[in-house]
Amino acid sequence: MVLKFHPVGDLLAFVPGTGVGGQPSRYVGRRFNPKTEKFEATEAPFECEEGTERAHRMAKLARRGEVLVADEFTAKACGLQFIAHELKGGVFVPKEAKKSRGGDS
């Protein structure tokens, strides 16, 4: 199975195993925009295969709050509670609960 992660706020979390030996740095759930000269959050989550060293390191980042889990399966695999997020204004924020149409009678 695949684990999925989103970035937290404006934090640049390195993709484990990148940015060494002259490789360009890669950040979880971000893509460089040459127009703004910033690493902007992407709608698509960063994915890695469960059971790999990268997945183990990503789970550690999630438990430390440096990345967000993007789905329930990933949350369970990381031992975390799943909170759905959505991309707003370039950052992931918790989704608002849908408001009911009726009154609280």
N, C-alpha and C positions, 0 to 999 in steps of 0.2 A: 504494500500500500504506500501511498504518497503522503508525506507530511507537508503542510502548507503554512506559510508564515507571512505576516505583513510587518512593515516597519512601524516603530513607535515615534509619534511626533516628528521632530526634525532630526532625530538621532540617526547617525550613519553607522549601522551595524555591519561589519565585514562579513561577507560570505566566507565561512570557514574554508581554509585551504587556498585562498586567493590573495593576491597582492604580495606574494613572496617570489624571490628569484627573478625580479624584473617584470613579473606579470602585472598588468594594470589591476588596480583595486576594483572589486565588485562589492556592492552593498545590497543587503537584503531588501527586496521589493522596491528598488530604485533604479532609475535610468537617468543618465546625464542629458540635460537639455542644453545644447550649445547656445540657444538664444538667451536663456536666462542665466546660463553658466552655473546651474544648480543641479543637484541630484534630486529629481522629483519622484514622489511616490507613484507607483504604478497600480492600476486597478487589479491586475493579475498578481496573485501571491507568488512568493518564492517557493519552489518545490524541491524536495529531496526525498530519496527513497528510504523508507523505514528500515532500520537495522544497520544502516551505514554509519561510519564514523562522523560524516557530516551531519546526519540526522541526530546523532547523540549530542554533538556540539550545539546544534540549533535548539534542541530541547533544553539544554543548559541555559542558553541565552533567553529562552522563553520563561523559564522558571525565575531568572534574575530580572525579568521585566524589560529586557533590551529589545525584544521583538514580540509581536502579538501572534497568537495562534489564529489561523484563518477559518478553521472548521472544527466540528465536534470530535471527529476522529483524531485530529492532531492534538486537541486539548486533552483527550483521554490518554493518548500515548505519552504526553508530557506530564500527566498527573495534575492538570490544571482544570479550572472551571472554564467553560466556554462562554464568552460574551461576544455576541455578534457586533461587528464594526462595519462602517461604511466610509468611503473616501469623500471628505468634504473639505473644500478649501485647501487641497493638497496634503491633508493629514487624515489618518484614520481615527474616527471618533465612534464611541458606542452608538449603535442604532437606537433611536427613540422607540419606545413601545407605542404600538398603534393605539390611538385614542378611540374609545367606544363612542358611539353616536348617542347613546341614551344617557339619561341623568342617573345619579346615584340614589335612587329611591329606596 
